[in-house]
Amino acid sequence: MRILIATGIYPPDVGGPAKYAKSLSEALQHAGHEVRVLSYKIEKHLPWGIRQLWYLARVFFVTPKIDVIIALDTVSVGFPAVISSFLWGKKIAIRTGGDFLWETYLERSGIKVPLPDFYEAIPRLSPKEKVISKIHQFILDYSDYIVFSTSWQRDIWSGFYKINPEKVRIIENCYYPKAQGNEPNEKIFLGAGRQITAKNFENIEAGFNKAEKDFPGIKLDTGSYTPEEYNEKLKSCYAVVAVSLSEISPNSILEAISYNKPFLLTKYHGIAKHLGKAGIIIDPNNVENIAQGFISLVDEENYKKEVEKIKKLSFTHSFDEIAEEFIKLLGTRF
């Protein structure tokens, strides 16, 4: 099968979506398929709206040369890819990834509303946000399949958008096998990520500062790293922090579990069924709760208990399995 992966970012770009795109393309090639990746180039420097039109022109000329499209977001590449697939009569699966409407609202308003609450009582949207909402509905109407990584996000969207349930599939994120980490020499809490409102760094840092007053030896690392640098940081860190306003399927936590690293995780997340009782679950809008989360892991006995809980987590889901699920979804008649 000739497969086009449409993605906004791809290595050497940094981020979970870039890593996902590369790993999926490699797994599909390993399975014997011909894969082409079309990522943003000049589009990164163009205004919103213009970048989608430019990408549409690029994807339009590639589409007749492939059999199916896997688009790894909704608006940046998903919207142009759906138009091109419709015009050329090609199958397309859209993987939602995050939530562009919610993130755009957070950046504009600065209001720290979790994802479920945002859709429960939709706030007043700007003209741009209304357009994004209509784009979401468009891709839901005209794509062949909508792929969510969690049933949590599927259920949130189903309460707001009109979705044909026959189009919906769940293909979970990669859950990594256990790997060998390093014993931490310092109590470094690793919370690296994009500097956006959704990541909730303001509240995380406020909570950490409260905890640090009683435990001055602890450190919080919110730097920006390449995948290789991040992996080295992860192997040696004390714990991982993902107290975002919401996390659909947080790659940082899935990687932390593979190294048996304890973690602080927002209570608004979509991976509860795989966590059991592991992890310190936090209200992201409660600074005192965040501070107590840090403090609870500083305690060595409690820390050891968390490590033991995480060691018992054994669920895995490889990119080879993810690729197989996409191929099964899109058909093998080619």
Secondary structure by P-SEA (a helix, b strand, c coil): cbbbbbbccccccccaaaaaaaaaaaaaaaabbbbbbbcccccccccaaaaaaaaaaaaaaacccccbbbbccccccaaaaaaaaaaabbbbbbcccccaaaaaaaaaccccccaaaaaaccccccaaaaaaaaaaaaaaacccbbbbccaaaaaaaaaccccccccccccccccccbbbbcccccbbbbbccccccccaaaaaaaaaaaaaaacccbbbbbccccaaaaaaaaacccccccccccccccaaaaaaaaacccbbbbccccccccccccccccccccaaaaaaaaaaaacaaaaaaaaaaaaabbbbbcaaaaaaaaaaaacccc
